[in-house]
Amino acid sequence: MTNVSTEDLLKTLEEDGKHYLEVLTEESLSVELARYPNPEPKTPHKTDELYYIISGSGKAYVGNERYTLEEGDVLYVEQGLEHDFFDIDEEITALVVFANTEESVLGRSH
């Protein structure tokens, strides 16, 4: 079992000045903390993704659908679909869960 404080994760993300922080990597899933907007190129991933919006607000597109997001919302992205955040009113911080991952979004193999 792994227990991680969200407060500690947010502090580390802020101190490191990064947009992504890997939280957990296991065979069946990978979890990251991410901030949007960010300069990273957006590409469809090889896994299903679940975004839990910790803070912030704005909009996201997933395929041809558009969504308004705010704190506490959950966004599901099926593998292979184009997606991104836009019209961000307040910086979005999200916990991102990647299911059945063979390769980390950060490019590291498991």
Residue frames as a rotation matrix with the C-alpha (Angstrom) as fourth column:
MET 1
0.579 0.815 0.000 0.00
0.815 -0.579 0.000 0.00
0.000 0.000 -1.000 0.00
THR 2
-0.629 -0.725 0.281 1.10
0.725 -0.677 -0.125 3.52
0.281 0.125 0.952 -0.76
ASN 3
0.526 0.739 -0.421 -0.18
0.831 -0.551 0.071 6.61
-0.180 -0.387 -0.904 1.01
VAL 4
-0.588 -0.701 0.403 0.71
0.776 -0.630 0.037 10.05
0.228 0.335 0.914 -0.33
SER 5
-0.087 0.506 -0.858 -0.36
0.590 -0.668 -0.453 13.44
-0.803 -0.545 -0.240 1.00
THR 6
0.443 0.320 0.838 -1.93
0.878 -0.344 -0.332 15.62
0.182 0.883 -0.433 -1.70
GLU 7
0.983 -0.101 -0.154 -0.67
-0.041 -0.937 0.347 18.67
-0.180 -0.335 -0.925 0.17
ASP 8
0.188 -0.976 0.112 2.91
-0.027 0.109 0.994 17.33
-0.982 -0.190 -0.006 -0.01
LEU 9
-0.065 -0.156 0.986 2.52
0.907 0.403 0.124 16.54
-0.417 0.902 0.115 -3.72
LEU 10
0.782 0.428 0.452 1.25
0.581 -0.764 -0.281 20.05
0.225 0.483 -0.846 -4.49
LYS 11
0.793 -0.560 -0.240 4.14
-0.240 -0.649 0.722 21.55
-0.560 -0.515 -0.649 -2.52
THR 12
-0.089 -0.851 0.517 6.67
0.334 0.464 0.821 19.43
-0.938 0.246 0.243 -4.44
LEU 13
0.223 0.262 0.939 5.10
0.973 0.005 -0.233 20.35
-0.066 0.965 -0.254 -7.78
GLU 14
0.978 0.182 0.102 5.29
0.184 -0.983 -0.010 24.05
0.099 0.029 -0.995 -6.89
GLU 15
0.560 -0.824 -0.083 8.86
-0.242 -0.259 0.935 23.86
-0.793 -0.503 -0.344 -5.56
ASP 16
-0.179 -0.650 0.738 10.11
0.542 0.561 0.625 21.96
-0.821 0.512 0.252 -8.61
GLY 17
-0.230 0.157 -0.961 8.41
-0.533 -0.846 -0.011 24.38
-0.814 0.509 0.278 -11.00
LYS 18
-0.989 -0.112 0.091 7.25
-0.001 0.638 0.770 21.47
-0.145 0.762 -0.631 -13.16
HIS 19
-0.347 0.911 -0.220 3.92
-0.919 -0.284 0.274 20.74
0.187 0.298 0.936 -14.79
TYR 20
0.556 0.486 -0.674 3.89
-0.358 0.872 0.333 16.99
0.750 0.057 0.659 -14.07
LEU 21
-0.357 -0.622 0.697 4.84
-0.933 0.198 -0.301 14.94
0.049 -0.758 -0.650 -11.05
GLU 22
-0.157 0.259 -0.953 4.74
-0.231 0.928 0.291 11.15
0.960 0.266 -0.086 -11.07
VAL 23
0.116 0.335 0.935 2.92
-0.977 -0.133 0.169 9.92
0.181 -0.933 0.312 -7.98
LEU 24
0.055 0.014 0.998 2.67
-0.453 0.891 0.012 6.16
-0.890 -0.453 0.055 -8.46
THR 25
-0.020 -0.064 -0.998 3.65
-0.968 0.251 0.004 3.66
0.251 0.966 -0.067 -11.12
GLU 26
-0.209 0.052 0.976 2.44
-0.411 0.901 -0.136 0.08
-0.887 -0.430 -0.167 -11.03
GLU 27
-0.906 -0.141 0.399 1.81
0.243 0.599 0.763 -2.56
-0.346 0.788 -0.509 -13.70
SER 28
-0.258 0.920 0.295 -1.92
0.960 0.279 -0.030 -1.87
-0.110 0.275 -0.955 -13.78
LEU 29
0.776 0.562 0.287 -1.87
0.592 -0.806 -0.024 1.93
0.218 0.189 -0.958 -13.51
SER 30
-0.522 -0.852 0.048 0.14
0.804 -0.510 -0.305 5.11
0.284 -0.120 0.951 -13.33
VAL 31
0.635 0.722 -0.276 -0.84
0.773 -0.589 0.237 8.23
0.008 -0.364 -0.931 -11.39
GLU 32
-0.535 -0.787 0.307 0.45
0.777 -0.601 -0.187 11.76
0.331 0.139 0.933 -11.88
LEU 33
0.278 0.502 -0.819 -0.26
0.620 -0.745 -0.246 15.22
-0.734 -0.440 -0.518 -10.58
ALA 34
-0.438 -0.402 0.804 -0.45
0.895 -0.283 0.346 17.79
0.088 0.871 0.484 -13.38
ARG 35
-0.157 0.342 -0.927 -1.00
0.268 -0.888 -0.373 21.51
-0.950 -0.307 0.048 -13.88
TYR 36
-0.241 0.166 0.956 -2.66
0.967 -0.041 0.251 23.14
0.080 0.985 -0.151 -16.87
PRO 37
0.950 -0.106 -0.294 -1.99
-0.274 0.166 -0.947 25.13
0.149 0.980 0.129 -18.92
ASN 38
0.335 -0.911 0.242 1.40
-0.036 0.244 0.969 23.63
-0.942 -0.333 0.049 -19.62
PRO 39
0.162 -0.357 -0.920 3.80
-0.885 -0.464 0.024 23.78
-0.436 0.811 -0.391 -22.56
GLU 40
-0.562 -0.414 0.716 4.03
-0.169 0.905 0.390 20.01
-0.810 0.098 -0.579 -23.10
PRO 41
-0.706 0.322 -0.631 2.95
-0.667 -0.002 0.745 18.80
0.239 0.947 0.217 -26.55
LYS 42
-0.073 0.789 0.610 -0.42
-0.706 0.391 -0.591 17.05
-0.704 -0.474 0.529 -26.47
THR 43
-0.623 -0.068 -0.779 -0.74
-0.654 0.592 0.471 13.62
0.429 0.803 -0.413 -28.03
PRO 44
0.561 0.827 -0.026 -3.36
-0.705 0.494 0.509 10.89
0.434 -0.267 0.860 -27.59
HIS 45
-0.339 -0.683 0.648 -2.22
-0.915 0.400 -0.056 8.28
-0.221 -0.611 -0.760 -25.09
LYS 46
-0.551 0.012 -0.834 -2.25
-0.424 0.857 0.293 4.50
0.718 0.516 -0.467 -25.40
THR 47
-0.800 0.267 -0.538 -4.27
0.576 0.597 -0.559 4.12
0.172 -0.757 -0.631 -22.21
ASP 48
0.357 0.910 0.211 -7.58
0.596 -0.396 0.699 5.24
0.719 -0.124 -0.684 -20.77
GLU 49
-0.783 -0.612 0.110 -7.21
0.349 -0.578 -0.738 8.31
0.515 -0.539 0.666 -18.54
LEU 50
0.421 0.858 -0.295 -9.17
0.793 -0.191 0.578 9.74
0.440 -0.477 -0.761 -15.65
TYR 51
-0.612 -0.559 0.559 -8.65
0.260 -0.810 -0.525 13.36
0.747 -0.176 0.641 -14.55
TYR 52
0.323 0.640 -0.697 -9.80
0.936 -0.108 0.334 14.44
0.139 -0.760 -0.635 -11.09
ILE 53
0.046 -0.263 0.964 -9.81
0.256 -0.929 -0.266 18.26
0.966 0.259 0.025 -10.94
ILE 54
-0.222 -0.241 -0.945 -8.29
0.966 0.080 -0.248 19.21
0.135 -0.967 0.215 -7.58
SER 55
0.020 0.205 -0.979 -8.46
0.403 -0.897 -0.180 22.95
-0.915 -0.391 -0.101 -8.22
GLY 56
-0.841 -0.354 -0.409 -9.00
-0.134 -0.597 0.791 25.50
-0.524 0.720 0.455 -10.96
SER 57
0.237 0.943 0.234 -11.50
0.245 0.175 -0.954 25.88
-0.940 0.283 -0.190 -13.77
GLY 58
-0.531 -0.339 -0.776 -11.71
-0.647 -0.428 0.630 26.03
-0.547 0.837 0.008 -17.53
LYS 59
0.642 0.732 -0.229 -12.71
-0.689 0.420 -0.591 23.89
-0.336 0.537 0.774 -20.45
ALA 60
-0.490 -0.734 0.470 -11.51
-0.349 0.659 0.666 20.67
-0.799 0.162 -0.579 -22.02
TYR 61
0.349 0.566 -0.747 -12.12
-0.937 0.228 -0.264 18.90
0.021 0.792 0.610 -25.27
VAL 62
-0.430 -0.356 0.830 -12.13
-0.293 0.924 0.245 15.14
-0.854 -0.138 -0.501 -25.70
GLY 63
-0.512 0.229 0.828 -12.52
0.796 0.489 0.357 14.11
-0.323 0.841 -0.433 -29.33
ASN 64
-0.549 0.390 0.739 -15.40
0.430 -0.627 0.650 16.22
0.717 0.675 0.177 -30.66
GLU 65
0.491 0.772 -0.403 -16.93
0.726 -0.108 0.679 16.92
0.481 -0.626 -0.614 -27.21
ARG 66
-0.425 -0.530 0.734 -16.41
-0.023 -0.804 -0.594 20.10
0.905 -0.270 0.330 -25.16
TYR 67
0.324 0.479 -0.816 -16.74
0.792 0.334 0.511 20.28
0.518 -0.811 -0.271 -21.35
THR 68
0.250 -0.212 0.945 -16.69
-0.487 -0.871 -0.067 23.00
0.837 -0.444 -0.321 -18.70
LEU 69
0.154 -0.311 -0.938 -14.63
0.626 0.765 -0.151 21.89
0.764 -0.564 0.313 -15.70
GLU 70
0.281 -0.139 0.950 -14.29
-0.644 -0.761 0.079 23.07
0.711 -0.634 -0.304 -12.14
GLU 71
-0.644 -0.611 0.461 -12.91
-0.730 0.309 -0.610 21.83
0.230 -0.729 -0.644 -8.84
GLY 72
-0.352 0.449 0.821 -14.18
-0.534 0.624 -0.570 18.34
-0.769 -0.639 0.020 -7.96
ASP 73
0.621 0.602 -0.502 -15.08
-0.743 0.248 -0.622 17.32
-0.250 0.759 0.601 -11.52
VAL 74
-0.127 -0.592 0.796 -13.92
-0.025 0.804 0.594 14.09
-0.992 0.056 -0.117 -13.14
LEU 75
0.407 0.155 -0.900 -13.05
-0.868 -0.241 -0.434 13.80
-0.285 0.958 0.037 -16.84
TYR 76
0.264 -0.263 0.928 -12.68
0.121 0.963 0.239 10.45
-0.957 0.049 0.286 -18.60
VAL 77
0.211 -0.292 -0.933 -10.59
-0.932 -0.347 -0.102 10.17
-0.294 0.891 -0.346 -21.78
GLU 78
0.868 0.121 0.483 -10.73
0.005 0.968 -0.250 6.96
-0.497 0.219 0.839 -23.79
GLN 79
-0.057 -0.980 0.193 -7.38
0.278 0.170 0.946 5.78
-0.959 0.107 0.262 -25.14
GLY 80
-0.488 -0.318 0.813 -6.35
0.833 0.109 0.542 7.30
-0.261 0.942 0.212 -28.44
LEU 81
0.547 0.765 0.339 -8.65
0.825 -0.561 -0.064 10.34
0.141 0.315 -0.938 -28.29
GLU 82
-0.445 -0.585 0.678 -7.30
0.450 -0.801 -0.395 13.85
0.774 0.130 0.620 -28.87
HIS 83
0.631 0.653 -0.419 -7.77
0.704 -0.255 0.663 15.95
0.325 -0.713 -0.621 -25.72
ASP 84
-0.595 -0.789 0.153 -6.56
0.609 -0.567 -0.555 19.11
0.524 -0.237 0.818 -24.04
PHE 85
0.098 0.545 -0.833 -7.56
0.863 -0.463 -0.201 21.91
-0.495 -0.699 -0.516 -21.68
PHE 86
-0.591 -0.252 0.766 -8.36
0.639 -0.726 0.254 25.40
0.492 0.640 0.591 -23.01
ASP 87
0.046 0.584 0.810 -10.01
-0.113 -0.803 0.585 28.69
0.992 -0.119 0.029 -21.95
ILE 88
-0.123 -0.194 -0.973 -8.52
0.860 0.469 -0.202 28.17
0.496 -0.862 0.109 -18.50
ASP 89
0.632 0.446 0.633 -9.98
0.059 -0.843 0.534 30.69
0.772 -0.301 -0.560 -16.05
GLU 90
0.544 -0.478 0.689 -7.87
-0.828 -0.178 0.531 29.54
-0.131 -0.860 -0.493 -13.10
GLU 91
-0.409 -0.793 -0.452 -4.84
-0.837 0.523 -0.161 27.23
0.364 0.312 -0.878 -13.36
ILE 92
0.710 0.684 -0.167 -6.08
-0.607 0.716 0.345 23.64
0.356 -0.144 0.923 -13.26
THR 93
-0.556 -0.775 0.301 -4.40
-0.831 0.500 -0.245 21.10
0.039 -0.386 -0.921 -11.01
ALA 94
0.548 0.785 -0.287 -5.49
-0.795 0.596 0.112 17.52
0.259 0.167 0.951 -11.61
LEU 95
-0.265 -0.489 0.831 -4.73
-0.545 0.787 0.289 14.04
-0.795 -0.377 -0.475 -10.39
VAL 96
0.220 0.255 -0.942 -4.39
-0.968 0.179 -0.177 11.94
0.123 0.950 0.286 -13.54
VAL 97
0.006 -0.135 0.991 -4.84
-0.397 0.909 0.127 8.15
-0.918 -0.394 -0.048 -13.51
PHE 98
-0.104 -0.137 -0.985 -3.62
-0.979 0.187 0.077 6.14
0.174 0.973 -0.154 -16.53
ALA 99
0.534 0.442 0.721 -5.06
-0.610 0.791 -0.034 2.62
-0.586 -0.422 0.692 -16.64
ASN 100
0.755 -0.192 0.627 -3.24
0.356 0.923 -0.146 -0.55
-0.550 0.333 0.766 -17.76
THR 101
0.785 -0.475 -0.398 -0.18
-0.601 -0.738 -0.306 1.42
-0.149 0.479 -0.865 -18.72
GLU 102
0.777 -0.611 0.150 2.74
0.629 0.756 -0.181 -0.23
-0.003 0.235 0.972 -20.49
GLU 103
-0.344 -0.873 0.345 4.68
0.833 -0.453 -0.316 3.01
0.433 0.179 0.884 -20.83
SER 104
-0.121 0.238 -0.964 4.58
0.731 -0.636 -0.249 6.11
-0.672 -0.734 -0.097 -18.68
VAL 105
0.851 0.437 0.290 3.31
0.523 -0.664 -0.534 9.29
-0.040 0.606 -0.794 -20.28
LEU 106
0.704 -0.656 -0.272 6.68
-0.472 -0.718 0.511 10.72
-0.530 -0.232 -0.815 -19.28
GLY 107
0.550 -0.445 -0.707 8.33
-0.723 0.170 -0.669 8.22
0.418 0.879 -0.228 -21.62
ARG 108
-0.492 -0.740 0.459 9.70
-0.869 0.453 -0.201 5.77
-0.059 -0.497 -0.866 -19.08
SER 109
-0.019 0.445 -0.896 9.03
-0.386 0.823 0.417 2.06
0.923 0.353 0.156 -19.54
HIS 110
0.456 0.247 0.855 7.92
-0.889 0.169 0.425 -0.08
-0.040 -0.954 0.297 -16.62
